[in-house]
Amino acid sequence: MISRDTRITDLTVDELLMLIREAVREELRQRGEASTGEQTALLELDPLHVGPWPEGLKLLSREEY
């Protein structure tokens, strides 16, 4: 289990994916839409706060990847 004090930069890719999946499942469960198969609620999710980005960290675009 990942604690609330864990910094995003300390997570592995697998841990980050697990965290995102858990947040989406929980949001869908709270909205009661998990069993309906509706995926439109995924577009309405509030942003997940992961703390400040370390200096020099850059997200890659699809073109750069």
Secondary structure, DSSP 8 states (H G I E B T S, - for coil): ---TT--GGGS-HHHHHHHHHHHHHHHHHHHT-TTTT--GGGGG----------TT-----TTT-
